[in-house]
Amino acid sequence: MDSKGILKGEPTEMAGEMIGAISGIKYTESGFELYEYEKESAKYKEIEETGTTVIEGFGFNINPTAYLDGYVLIVNEEAGNKAEIVKAFNEYFGK
């Protein structure tokens, strides 16, 4: 995704376990978060089936922008290049 000029700023490690992920990173300047899941996990299957997941302990839903092959992308609504971010994600993880 870096070769597409999408990544700006430094990544921040996120508490991926709060949404059932193995790990997560956030690029604040780029306006998105990226999470890695076990593809066979109940949480990832929930995302595949419903397009949403619940943040444990907080009781509200996260609606991923895209998901593919165990990776989940959440793009901030204010990101001006949302379509470019999704395209780069699909190209990178769709290999």
C-alpha angles and dihedrals in degrees: 000000000000091000088059091058091244099122114082127169129000123315119246119211112239130205094253092173088071088072096033096264130135092228143341142198133196128208101199095184091048093046102234147096127213125201133187120215135182099256092224096048121118091238094054091046088051089055091048092049102039106017091234144074135194125243103235115240093012100065100217131117130246116208109203117219091217139351132191138164095348096318125109126199124201113187120196111243090232093059105118093205100048094138091052092050092050092047092051090047092051092047094048099043096032091072 
